[in-house]
Amino acid sequence: MTVHRARRTRARAAAAALVAVLAAGLTACSGGSDGNNQSGVNPSGLNPSGAASKAASAAASLASQANDALASATAEAGRRLDGIKNGIDARDAVTLGAPATDADGRTTVEVNVDNKADKAKSFAVQVNFKDAGGNLLDTVVVTVNDVPAGRTGKGTARSTHKLSGNVKPEVGTALRY
């Protein structure tokens, strides 16, 4: 939960900073000190406080949508992993490729799993997408089914929404079952 609170706090701080910058910029454009603009509306026809309020609302809405998407993805990953019975930790059997962006703008990464067991096994791998600061941006679970004994199976993790910046994928939980 700490990751969620920190992300919300940063989103709120960013929204507040955006509002402050927009309000300062729009107020500076409002004129009126020479007595020529008595209406309280600047010559461009914009109401600075209304525009700042709309900008704040838009920023807050975007932050809320990002938080909702992350919360939803995290909950879904948890449900999928909780549904696996008799899973064994398999983090050491997982390697990730380099992140890429697909045609829809979502981040993807190849997931490779090595089955060192003596019979076919399936794997569930939670891939966490983080930013350069280590903050969680998204999380998904990839299932690689029926990997033969002694072989490597492959899957692709795809973010649930578009991610921007330098995205680093990491293995979260990995289960062999």
C-alpha positions in Angstrom: 0.0 0.0 0.0 2.9 2.4 0.6 3.6 2.4 -3.2 0.0 3.5 -3.8 0.1 6.3 -1.2 3.4 7.6 -2.5 2.1 7.5 -6.1 -1.1 9.4 -5.1 0.9 11.9 -3.2 3.1 12.6 -6.2 0.1 12.8 -8.5 -1.6 15.3 -6.2 1.6 17.3 -5.9 2.0 17.4 -9.6 -1.6 18.5 -10.1 -1.2 21.2 -7.5 2.0 22.5 -9.1 0.3 22.5 -12.5 -2.6 24.5 -11.1 -0.2 27.0 -9.5 1.8 27.5 -12.7 -1.4 27.9 -14.8 -3.0 30.2 -12.3 0.1 32.4 -12.1 0.4 32.5 -15.9 -3.2 33.3 -16.5 -3.3 35.9 -13.7 -0.3 37.6 -15.2 -2.2 37.9 -18.5 -5.4 39.4 -16.9 -4.4 43.1 -17.2 -6.7 45.6 -15.5 -4.3 47.7 -13.4 -4.6 50.6 -15.8 -8.3 50.8 -15.4 -9.0 49.8 -19.0 -10.3 46.3 -18.1 -13.1 46.7 -15.6 -14.9 43.5 -16.4 -12.5 41.1 -14.5 -12.0 39.2 -17.8 -8.7 39.6 -19.6 -8.6 40.9 -23.2 -8.2 37.3 -24.5 -11.7 36.5 -23.1 -10.3 33.9 -20.6 -11.3 33.9 -17.0 -8.0 33.1 -15.2 -9.6 31.4 -12.2 -12.0 29.4 -14.3 -9.1 28.2 -16.6 -7.0 27.4 -13.6 -9.9 25.5 -12.1 -10.5 23.5 -15.3 -6.7 22.7 -15.5 -6.7 21.6 -11.9 -9.8 19.4 -12.5 -8.2 17.9 -15.7 -4.9 17.2 -13.8 -6.7 15.6 -10.9 -8.8 13.5 -13.2 -5.7 12.2 -15.1 -4.0 11.4 -11.8 -7.1 9.6 -10.5 -7.3 7.6 -13.8 -3.7 6.6 -13.5 -4.2 5.5 -9.8 -7.3 3.6 -10.7 -5.6 1.8 -13.5 -2.7 0.8 -11.3 -5.0 -0.3 -8.5 -7.1 -2.4 -10.9 -4.0 -4.0 -12.5 -2.5 -4.8 -9.0 -5.8 -6.3 -7.8 -6.1 -8.5 -10.9 -2.5 -9.7 -10.6 -3.1 -10.6 -7.0 -6.3 -12.5 -7.9 -4.6 -14.5 -10.6 -1.6 -15.5 -8.4 -3.9 -16.3 -5.4 -5.8 -18.7 -7.6 -2.8 -20.9 -8.1 -2.7 -23.9 -5.8 0.6 -25.6 -4.8 2.8 -23.1 -6.6 6.5 -23.1 -5.9 8.7 -20.0 -6.0 10.3 -19.8 -9.5 11.8 -16.4 -9.6 15.3 -17.9 -10.3 13.8 -19.6 -13.4 12.6 -16.4 -15.0 14.5 -13.9 -17.3 13.0 -10.8 -19.0 14.0 -9.4 -22.3 14.3 -5.7 -23.1 11.2 -3.6 -23.0 9.6 -2.4 -26.2 6.5 -0.5 -27.3 3.9 -2.2 -29.4 1.7 -0.7 -32.1 -0.9 0.3 -29.5 1.7 2.2 -27.4 1.8 -0.3 -24.6 5.0 -1.6 -23.1 5.9 -5.2 -23.8 8.6 -7.5 -22.6 9.5 -11.1 -23.4 9.3 -13.5 -20.5 11.4 -16.7 -20.5 10.9 -19.5 -18.0 13.3 -22.5 -17.6 11.6 -25.7 -16.5 14.2 -27.5 -14.4 11.6 -30.1 -13.2 11.4 -33.6 -14.4 7.9 -33.2 -16.0 6.0 -30.4 -17.8 5.1 -27.5 -15.6 3.2 -24.2 -16.0 4.4 -20.8 -14.8 2.7 -17.6 -13.6 5.0 -14.6 -13.7 4.1 -11.2 -12.3 5.9 -8.5 -14.2 6.1 -5.1 -12.6 6.7 -2.1 -14.9 8.6 0.7 -13.0 9.8 4.2 -13.8 13.4 5.4 -13.5 12.8 6.3 -9.9 11.6 2.7 -9.0 7.9 3.7 -8.8 5.4 1.1 -9.8 3.6 2.1 -13.1 1.8 -1.1 -13.9 1.8 -4.8 -13.2 0.6 -7.9 -15.1 0.7 -11.6 -14.8 1.8 -13.8 -17.7 1.0 -17.5 -17.8 3.3 -19.8 -19.7 1.6 -23.2 -19.9 2.9 -26.7 -20.1 6.6 -26.1 -20.5 8.3 -29.5 -21.2 10.8 -30.8 -18.7 14.3 -29.3 -19.2 13.0 -26.7 -21.8 12.4 -23.0 -21.9 9.0 -21.5 -22.4 8.2 -18.0 -23.6 5.5 -15.5 -23.1 5.0 -11.7 -23.5 4.0 -9.3 -20.7 2.0 -6.3 -22.0 1.2 -3.3 -19.9 -2.5 -2.7 -19.2 -2.2 0.9 -20.5 0.3 3.2 -22.2 3.4 4.0 -20.2 5.8 6.8 -20.8 9.4 7.5 -19.9 12.1 5.1 -19.2 10.2 1.9 -18.2 12.0 -0.9 -16.5 10.3 -4.3 -16.2 11.1 -6.5 -13.1 10.0 -9.9 -12.0 7.6 -9.7 -9.1 6.2 -13.0 -8.0 6.9 -16.1 -10.1 5.2 -19.5 -9.5 5.8 -22.9 -11.0 2.9 -25.3 -10.7 
